[in-house]
Amino acid sequence: MHLIFLGIFTGAIVLLALGVLTPYFKYIPKASLAALIMSSVVTMIEYHILKNIWKVRRLDLVPLAVTFFGCFYDIEVGILTGMGVALCILLYRSVWPPVTKISRGDYILLKINGNLNYPGIEHVTNEIQAASIADPSPPGIVVDFSVVTSIDFTVTQALLTVLEEMEDKRIPVFFSNVNDEVQDMMIRSGIESGIINQGAQCVVDTINSLEIVSQS
């Protein structure tokens, strides 16, 4: 309790001092004031974090560098530009979810390495269509949803469309490792429950031991 009152009292004294002394700051030379601010801020810069970011995920250095150099032009421009670059990187993962293709002439496994929402479903359906025109034609395509934790209405409708196209080509499509919530949404949308987590796991286990053909 005493520490709380001491903190409040100290803060009040600091605010009072700033209110009294602020008008006199105009008499301080700008060079001296800039040097004071720089000497105070330079100790707050964590140089070692650059090495850690480089080791963990180098892509995160892009918004950092854009923000840093942009602030030399204008602080607001630098911060807003850095935020924009970071947002673009985030949206890229949603629009272009990584898909790993594993195959050896028979069944083809497409593993979606991320969540699946309406911006990224077109990329996934394109991968399914591309797999269907392989030579020789695959007897079936398995789509691994083990990393997918949520989908939306647009995803279910796009899946229904691509399932109809694969049915016309007589290429069955199975969905494996689908969690309960996603499975319920898929079934309610009209996707047959028989192709979801039914009989495809043995195919997945077999294909997982094969070589990775491509990742897009």
C-alpha positions as CSV (number, residue, x, y, z in Angstrom):
1,M,0.0,0.0,0.0
2,H,2.8,2.4,0.9
3,L,4.5,1.6,-2.5
4,I,1.2,2.5,-4.3
5,F,1.0,5.9,-2.6
6,L,4.7,6.5,-3.2
7,G,4.2,5.8,-6.9
8,I,1.2,8.1,-7.1
9,F,3.1,10.9,-5.2
10,T,6.2,10.5,-7.4
11,G,4.1,10.6,-10.6
12,A,2.3,13.8,-9.4
13,I,5.6,15.5,-8.7
14,V,6.9,14.6,-12.1
15,L,3.8,15.9,-13.9
16,L,3.9,19.1,-11.8
17,A,7.6,19.6,-12.7
18,L,6.9,19.1,-16.4
19,G,4.0,21.5,-16.3
20,V,6.2,24.1,-14.7
21,L,9.4,23.6,-16.7
22,T,7.9,22.9,-20.1
23,P,7.6,26.6,-21.1
24,Y,11.4,27.0,-20.5
25,F,12.4,24.2,-22.8
26,K,12.2,26.6,-25.7
27,Y,15.4,28.2,-24.4
28,I,17.3,25.0,-24.7
29,P,19.3,24.7,-28.0
30,K,17.7,22.2,-30.3
31,A,21.0,20.4,-30.8
32,S,21.3,19.9,-27.0
33,L,17.7,18.8,-26.7
34,A,18.1,16.3,-29.6
35,A,21.3,14.9,-28.1
36,L,19.5,14.5,-24.7
37,I,16.6,12.6,-26.4
38,M,18.9,10.4,-28.5
39,S,21.0,9.5,-25.5
40,S,17.9,8.5,-23.6
41,V,16.4,6.5,-26.5
42,V,19.5,4.7,-27.7
43,T,19.6,2.5,-24.5
44,M,16.1,1.3,-25.4
45,I,17.1,-0.2,-28.7
46,E,17.6,-4.0,-28.5
47,Y,20.2,-4.7,-31.1
48,H,20.4,-8.4,-30.2
49,I,16.9,-9.0,-31.3
50,L,18.0,-8.7,-35.0
51,K,20.1,-11.8,-34.6
52,N,17.2,-13.7,-33.0
53,I,14.8,-12.6,-35.7
54,W,17.3,-13.7,-38.4
55,K,17.6,-17.2,-36.8
56,V,13.8,-17.6,-36.2
57,R,12.1,-16.1,-39.2
58,R,13.9,-13.8,-41.6
59,L,10.7,-12.6,-43.2
60,D,9.9,-10.6,-40.1
61,L,12.9,-8.4,-40.8
62,V,11.2,-6.9,-43.8
63,P,8.5,-4.9,-41.9
64,L,11.2,-4.0,-39.3
65,A,13.5,-2.6,-42.0
66,V,10.7,-0.8,-43.8
67,T,9.6,0.9,-40.6
68,F,13.2,1.8,-39.5
69,F,14.2,3.4,-42.8
70,G,10.8,4.9,-43.4
71,C,11.0,6.8,-40.1
72,F,14.1,8.7,-41.5
73,Y,11.7,10.2,-44.1
74,D,8.8,10.7,-41.7
75,I,7.9,8.9,-38.5
76,E,4.2,8.5,-39.3
77,V,5.0,7.3,-42.9
78,G,7.5,4.8,-41.5
79,I,5.2,3.4,-38.9
80,L,2.2,3.2,-41.3
81,T,4.3,1.7,-44.1
82,G,5.7,-1.0,-41.7
83,M,2.2,-1.8,-40.6
84,G,1.1,-2.2,-44.2
85,V,3.9,-4.5,-45.1
86,A,3.2,-6.7,-42.0
87,L,-0.4,-6.8,-42.9
88,C,0.4,-7.9,-46.5
89,I,2.6,-10.7,-45.2
90,L,-0.2,-11.8,-42.9
91,L,-2.8,-11.7,-45.7
92,Y,-0.5,-13.6,-48.1
93,R,-0.6,-16.7,-45.8
94,S,-4.4,-16.5,-45.9
95,V,-4.7,-16.0,-49.7
96,W,-2.0,-18.5,-50.6
97,P,-2.0,-21.3,-47.9
98,P,1.0,-23.6,-48.5
99,V,-0.1,-27.0,-50.0
100,T,2.3,-30.0,-50.0
101,K,1.7,-32.5,-52.7
102,I,2.8,-36.1,-52.1
103,S,2.5,-38.7,-54.8
104,R,4.0,-41.7,-56.5
105,G,1.8,-42.5,-59.5
106,D,-1.3,-43.7,-57.6
107,Y,-3.2,-41.7,-54.9
108,I,-2.2,-38.1,-54.4
109,L,-2.1,-36.4,-51.0
110,L,-2.6,-32.7,-50.8
111,K,-1.8,-31.4,-47.3
112,I,-3.0,-27.9,-46.4
113,N,-0.4,-26.4,-44.1
114,G,-2.6,-23.7,-42.6
115,N,-6.1,-22.5,-41.9
116,L,-8.5,-22.4,-44.8
117,N,-10.8,-19.4,-45.3
118,Y,-12.5,-17.8,-48.3
119,P,-9.3,-15.9,-49.5
120,G,-7.3,-19.1,-49.8
121,I,-9.8,-21.7,-51.0
122,E,-9.3,-20.8,-54.7
123,H,-5.6,-21.8,-54.4
124,V,-6.6,-25.2,-52.8
125,T,-9.2,-26.0,-55.4
126,N,-6.7,-25.1,-58.2
127,E,-4.3,-27.6,-56.6
128,I,-7.0,-30.3,-56.6
129,Q,-7.8,-29.6,-60.2
130,A,-4.1,-29.7,-61.2
131,A,-3.7,-33.1,-59.4
132,S,-6.7,-34.5,-61.3
133,I,-5.0,-33.9,-64.7
134,A,-1.8,-35.8,-63.7
135,D,-0.5,-38.4,-66.1
136,P,-1.4,-41.2,-65.3
137,S,-4.7,-40.1,-63.9
138,P,-4.8,-40.8,-60.1
139,P,-7.4,-43.3,-58.7
140,G,-8.1,-40.8,-56.0
141,I,-7.1,-37.6,-54.2
142,V,-6.8,-37.2,-50.5
143,V,-6.9,-33.8,-48.9
144,D,-5.3,-33.7,-45.5
145,F,-7.1,-31.2,-43.1
146,S,-4.9,-32.0,-40.1
147,V,-3.7,-28.4,-39.8
148,V,-7.0,-26.8,-40.7
149,T,-8.9,-25.7,-37.5
150,S,-11.7,-23.7,-39.1
151,I,-13.4,-23.0,-42.4
152,D,-16.3,-20.7,-43.5
153,F,-19.3,-21.0,-45.7
154,T,-17.5,-20.0,-48.9
155,V,-15.0,-22.8,-48.4
156,T,-17.7,-25.4,-48.2
157,Q,-19.4,-24.2,-51.4
158,A,-16.1,-24.2,-53.2
159,L,-15.4,-27.7,-52.0
160,L,-18.9,-28.8,-53.2
161,T,-18.1,-27.4,-56.7
162,V,-14.8,-29.1,-57.0
163,L,-16.3,-32.4,-55.8
164,E,-18.8,-32.2,-58.6
165,E,-16.0,-31.6,-61.1
166,M,-14.0,-34.6,-59.8
167,E,-17.1,-36.7,-59.8
168,D,-17.5,-36.0,-63.6
169,K,-13.9,-37.1,-64.0
170,R,-14.6,-40.2,-61.9
171,I,-11.8,-39.3,-59.5
172,P,-12.9,-39.7,-55.9
173,V,-11.8,-37.1,-53.3
174,F,-11.4,-37.9,-49.6
175,F,-10.8,-35.6,-46.7
176,S,-8.7,-36.9,-43.8
177,N,-7.8,-35.7,-40.3
178,V,-10.8,-33.3,-40.2
179,N,-11.6,-32.1,-36.7
180,D,-15.1,-32.4,-35.4
181,E,-16.2,-28.8,-35.9
182,V,-15.0,-28.6,-39.5
183,Q,-16.5,-32.0,-40.2
184,D,-19.9,-30.9,-38.9
185,M,-19.8,-27.8,-41.1
186,M,-18.8,-29.8,-44.2
187,I,-21.6,-32.3,-43.6
188,R,-24.2,-29.6,-43.0
189,S,-23.2,-27.9,-46.3
190,G,-24.0,-31.1,-48.2
191,I,-20.6,-32.9,-48.4
192,E,-21.1,-36.7,-48.0
193,S,-19.9,-37.9,-44.6
194,G,-18.6,-41.1,-46.2
195,I,-15.6,-39.2,-47.8
196,I,-14.7,-37.5,-44.5
197,N,-12.4,-39.4,-42.2
198,Q,-13.7,-42.6,-43.6
199,G,-11.3,-45.1,-45.1
200,A,-8.8,-42.5,-46.1
201,Q,-6.5,-42.7,-43.2
202,C,-4.7,-45.9,-44.4
203,V,-4.1,-44.1,-47.7
204,V,-2.7,-41.1,-45.8
205,D,-0.4,-43.3,-43.8
206,T,0.9,-44.9,-46.9
207,I,1.4,-41.7,-48.9
208,N,3.1,-40.0,-45.9
209,S,6.0,-42.3,-46.3
210,L,6.5,-41.3,-49.9
211,E,8.5,-38.5,-51.3
212,I,7.3,-34.9,-51.5
213,V,6.7,-34.0,-55.1
214,S,6.1,-30.3,-54.7
215,Q,5.0,-27.6,-52.3
216,S,3.1,-24.5,-53.4
